[in-house]
Amino acid sequence: MEQSKHAALIMEALGTGMLTTTVGLLGKSGLSAGANGLAVAAVLLPLIYAGARVSGANYNPMVSFALVLLGKMTPSQGMTYVVAQLLGAVGGGFLTKALILPAGVIDPSFDLTPASGLPDVLFSFALILTVLQTAVSKAQSRNSFFGLAISSVVGVGAALGAGMNPAVAGGLFAAAGHAKVRLREGGREGGSNLLVAVSFFKASIRMFKKALPSLSF
């Protein structure tokens, strides 16, 4: 039992680290936004299927927090998942820094405005709902398309400027250097994801479950 717990945490760290490295390298690639989104989805898709039976393939503190809110994960388990994801993301950020020196890791911080934060809010909510409906819902158990559905949402969101993953943003912040991180900017990922998760996620899920009985989580 302990071995499986350790395997799950290692999988979460490795998966989140790989995502962070991918996003960090793409930031210096010069590719278009659409190509970046497609690349992120292409990396995330196999990672989801590789980790689904090991850890559930969360790779995102926001997803783990949502599972805790819905009682699908204990608070202590959710906390260990988030710690593993953050550690993996920091490792991925510094791996990116080592790979692209002397250019340096792109600093993901900028002013948080309604216009810049709206894509994150919308696609973060879409991501959570997609994860719950395709990977957690009893009505969709044993399906084989959950990875494609989740990676598609992430890919389109990334192409439109949505980060959707506070761990990835945190790893890149750490690798870019603390001097570049200003509290007033904070990064869209942290602020908007927290807004989604805390402000209206649980209330919205309750509303959807009343309106759509098929949402049997």
C-alpha positions as CSV (number, residue, x, y, z in Angstrom):
1,M,0.0,0.0,0.0
2,E,2.8,2.4,0.9
3,Q,4.6,1.6,-2.3
4,S,1.5,2.5,-4.4
5,K,1.2,5.8,-2.5
6,H,4.9,6.6,-3.3
7,A,4.4,5.5,-6.9
8,A,1.4,7.9,-7.2
9,L,3.4,10.8,-5.8
10,I,6.4,10.1,-8.0
11,M,4.0,10.0,-11.0
12,E,2.5,13.3,-10.1
13,A,5.9,14.9,-9.7
14,L,7.2,13.5,-13.0
15,G,4.1,14.4,-15.0
16,T,3.9,17.9,-13.7
17,G,7.6,18.4,-14.2
18,M,7.3,17.3,-17.8
19,L,4.5,19.7,-18.4
20,T,6.5,22.5,-16.9
21,T,9.5,21.7,-19.0
22,T,7.4,21.6,-22.1
23,V,5.7,24.9,-21.4
24,G,9.1,26.5,-20.5
25,L,10.8,25.3,-23.7
26,L,7.8,26.3,-25.9
27,G,8.1,29.8,-24.4
28,K,11.5,30.2,-26.2
29,S,10.6,28.2,-29.3
30,G,9.1,31.1,-31.3
31,L,6.2,28.9,-32.4
32,S,2.7,30.4,-32.9
33,A,0.1,30.2,-30.1
34,G,-1.8,27.5,-32.0
35,A,1.3,25.4,-32.4
36,N,2.2,25.8,-28.7
37,G,-1.3,24.7,-27.7
38,L,-1.0,21.6,-30.0
39,A,2.4,20.8,-28.5
40,V,1.1,21.0,-24.9
41,A,-1.8,18.8,-25.8
42,A,0.4,16.3,-27.6
43,V,2.6,15.9,-24.4
44,L,-0.3,15.9,-22.0
45,L,-2.2,13.2,-23.8
46,P,0.3,10.3,-23.3
47,L,1.1,11.6,-19.8
48,I,-2.6,11.2,-18.8
49,Y,-2.8,7.6,-20.1
50,A,0.5,6.8,-18.5
51,G,-0.4,8.0,-15.1
52,A,-4.2,7.4,-15.0
53,R,-3.9,4.0,-13.2
54,V,-0.9,5.1,-11.1
55,S,-2.0,8.4,-9.6
56,G,-5.1,9.5,-11.5
57,A,-2.9,11.8,-13.6
58,N,-3.9,15.0,-11.9
59,Y,-0.8,17.0,-12.6
60,N,-2.5,20.1,-11.5
61,P,-3.2,21.4,-7.9
62,M,-6.5,22.8,-9.1
63,V,-7.7,19.3,-10.2
64,S,-6.6,17.8,-6.9
65,F,-8.4,20.5,-4.9
66,A,-11.6,19.9,-6.9
67,L,-11.4,16.2,-6.1
68,V,-11.0,17.1,-2.4
69,L,-14.0,19.4,-2.5
70,L,-16.1,16.6,-4.0
71,G,-14.9,14.0,-1.5
72,K,-13.1,11.9,-4.1
73,M,-9.8,12.5,-2.3
74,T,-9.0,13.0,1.4
75,P,-7.5,16.4,2.4
76,S,-4.3,14.8,3.4
77,Q,-4.0,12.9,0.1
78,G,-4.8,16.1,-1.8
79,M,-2.1,18.0,0.1
80,T,0.6,15.3,-0.6
81,Y,-0.5,15.4,-4.3
82,V,-0.1,19.2,-4.4
83,V,3.3,19.1,-2.7
84,A,4.5,16.5,-5.2
85,Q,3.1,18.5,-8.1
86,L,4.9,21.7,-6.9
87,L,8.2,19.9,-6.4
88,G,7.9,18.4,-9.8
89,A,7.1,21.7,-11.4
90,V,10.1,23.4,-9.7
91,G,12.3,20.6,-10.9
92,G,10.9,21.0,-14.4
93,G,11.4,24.8,-14.3
94,F,15.1,24.5,-13.4
95,L,15.6,21.7,-16.0
96,T,14.2,24.1,-18.5
97,K,16.6,26.8,-17.3
98,A,19.6,24.3,-17.7
99,L,18.5,23.3,-21.2
100,I,18.1,26.8,-22.6
101,L,21.0,28.7,-21.0
102,P,22.1,31.4,-21.5
103,A,18.7,32.6,-22.8
104,G,17.1,32.0,-19.5
105,V,13.6,30.8,-18.6
106,I,10.8,33.1,-19.8
107,D,9.2,35.0,-16.8
108,P,5.5,34.2,-16.9
109,S,4.4,37.2,-14.7
110,F,2.4,40.1,-16.0
111,D,-0.4,42.4,-14.9
112,L,-3.6,40.6,-14.0
113,T,-6.5,42.3,-15.7
114,P,-10.0,41.2,-16.5
115,A,-9.1,40.8,-20.2
116,S,-6.0,38.7,-19.4
117,G,-7.6,36.7,-16.6
118,L,-10.9,35.8,-18.3
119,P,-9.5,33.0,-20.6
120,D,-7.9,31.4,-17.5
121,V,-11.2,31.5,-15.5
122,L,-13.2,30.1,-18.4
123,F,-10.8,27.3,-19.4
124,S,-9.9,26.4,-15.9
125,F,-13.6,25.8,-15.2
126,A,-13.9,23.9,-18.5
127,L,-10.9,21.8,-17.5
128,I,-12.3,20.8,-14.1
129,L,-15.7,20.0,-15.5
130,T,-14.2,17.9,-18.3
131,V,-12.0,16.0,-15.9
132,L,-15.0,15.3,-13.6
133,Q,-17.4,14.3,-16.4
134,T,-15.0,12.1,-18.4
135,A,-12.6,10.7,-15.8
136,V,-14.5,10.8,-12.5
137,S,-18.2,10.5,-13.3
138,K,-19.7,7.1,-12.8
139,A,-21.8,7.5,-15.9
140,Q,-18.6,7.7,-18.0
141,S,-16.6,4.9,-16.2
142,R,-14.4,2.7,-18.3
143,N,-14.3,5.1,-21.3
144,S,-11.2,5.4,-23.3
145,F,-11.6,9.0,-24.5
146,F,-11.0,10.9,-21.2
147,G,-7.3,11.6,-22.0
148,L,-8.2,13.1,-25.4
149,A,-11.0,15.2,-24.0
150,I,-8.8,16.6,-21.2
151,S,-5.8,17.3,-23.4
152,S,-8.0,19.0,-26.0
153,V,-9.4,21.5,-23.5
154,V,-5.8,22.2,-22.3
155,G,-4.5,22.6,-25.8
156,V,-7.2,25.0,-26.9
157,G,-6.9,26.9,-23.7
158,A,-3.1,27.2,-24.0
159,A,-3.5,28.4,-27.6
160,L,-5.8,31.2,-26.4
161,G,-3.5,32.3,-23.6
162,A,-5.0,30.4,-20.6
163,G,-2.4,28.8,-18.2
164,M,-4.8,26.7,-16.1
165,N,-2.1,25.2,-13.9
166,P,-0.7,27.1,-10.9
167,A,2.0,24.4,-10.4
168,V,3.5,25.0,-13.9
169,A,3.4,28.8,-13.3
170,G,5.1,28.4,-9.9
171,G,7.8,26.2,-11.4
172,L,8.6,28.8,-14.1
173,F,8.4,31.6,-11.5
174,A,11.0,29.8,-9.4
175,A,13.3,29.1,-12.3
176,A,13.0,32.7,-13.7
177,G,14.2,34.1,-10.3
178,H,12.4,35.6,-7.4
179,A,13.5,39.1,-8.3
180,K,11.3,39.0,-11.4
181,V,8.1,38.0,-9.5
182,R,6.1,41.0,-8.4
183,L,3.2,40.6,-6.0
184,R,1.0,43.0,-8.0
185,E,1.4,40.8,-11.1
186,G,1.3,37.4,-9.4
187,G,0.6,35.6,-12.7
188,R,-2.8,34.8,-14.2
189,E,-2.5,31.2,-13.2
190,G,-2.5,31.7,-9.4
191,G,-5.1,34.4,-9.2
192,S,-7.7,33.2,-11.7
193,N,-7.4,29.5,-10.7
194,L,-7.9,30.4,-7.1
195,L,-10.9,32.4,-8.1
196,V,-12.3,29.4,-10.0
197,A,-11.6,26.9,-7.3
198,V,-12.7,28.8,-4.3
199,S,-15.3,31.3,-5.4
200,F,-17.8,29.4,-7.5
201,F,-16.5,25.9,-8.3
202,K,-18.3,23.9,-5.6
203,A,-21.5,25.9,-5.9
204,S,-21.5,25.5,-9.7
205,I,-21.0,21.7,-9.4
206,R,-23.9,21.5,-7.1
207,M,-26.0,23.5,-9.5
208,F,-25.0,21.2,-12.4
209,K,-25.7,18.1,-10.5
210,K,-29.2,19.3,-9.7
211,A,-29.8,20.3,-13.3
212,L,-28.1,17.2,-14.9
213,P,-28.6,14.0,-12.9
214,S,-26.1,12.3,-15.3
215,L,-23.3,14.1,-13.4
216,S,-23.0,11.3,-10.9
217,F,-19.6,11.9,-9.4
